Amino acid sequence: MSIAIIQGSSGSLGSALTRYILENTNLSVYALTHRPRSAEGDLSCKLLEGDIKGKGKERLSVAGEVDIRNEDGLARAAEIVRGREGEGRVRLIACMAGMLHPEKSLSSINPSLALEQFQMNTLGHLLTYKHFVPLIPTKKQFDKLRSSSEWKDGEGDPAQGLIGEGNSLCWSMSARVGSIGDNHRGGWYSYRASKAATNQLIRTLDHELINKNSSAIAVGYHPGTVITSFTKPVLGENIKPDPEHGRFNIDQAIEKMTSVMGQVKRGDEGKKWEGRCWDWKGDRIEW
């Protein structure tokens, strides 16, 4: 069975992406959450809301107590996946968790909060890849997967266009404010720096994926401004979607995100997707 790993699945975008995958693909999903194991059943029910056909229930597994600031939880979750599915089955690793504490000036810097943003926005992604990238198929394993009964006897690629049928995908939530070249306003010191570091992480990871003959491509993604519990403290409670200017509700954001996911492929001379950061329009964000 081909698998998607969703890190941060109890957040607004993470849960919405999980639902989208269950409803629109044939991938199995391992939903990772920092919530306690005793809450796994409740989160499972929430993620299956709207699953009228019951298509997703048998394909969803929730793993609790996976706090990306603590490597032990990630290691345990990876062992669960390896034990149940074996290696070479993970087609998507989506790192969705994050933290935003926007400092307006130097006087607002809090070392503990700054460090926590790096733990959540950067190191948490890196540790997720450390434990789950070994479960992504190599190119040789991917060729075998494509000739398996899962593809031939079903509806073709289980990803159903969410991911390019010729590759797997490492997907990290980044942000335009992580761009050094695009920094025209200042502020948000630690958040900007953590996202700039994430972009470097993605670039470096993609080189390793190439060197290890992995089927995966690593990319960062800026979703625009998404109205969630994560952003409302900054945007204001009465903020409204404005898609023309890159401000979206969750459903709109997922539509844009999955559209870009499906376009990513290695060797696209026009785009050169690999190891770079892209926005919701499919435009590259400068470093």
Helices and strands as residue ranges (DSSP letters): E 3-7, H 12-24, E 28-32, G 37-39, H 40-47, G 57-59, E 60-63, H 71-85, E 90-95, G 106-108, H 111-118, I 119-123, H 124-132, G 133-135, H 139-146, H 149-152, E 168-173, G 176-178, H 189-211, E 216-222, E 225-226, H 232-235, G 243-245, E 247-248, H 250-261, E 277-279
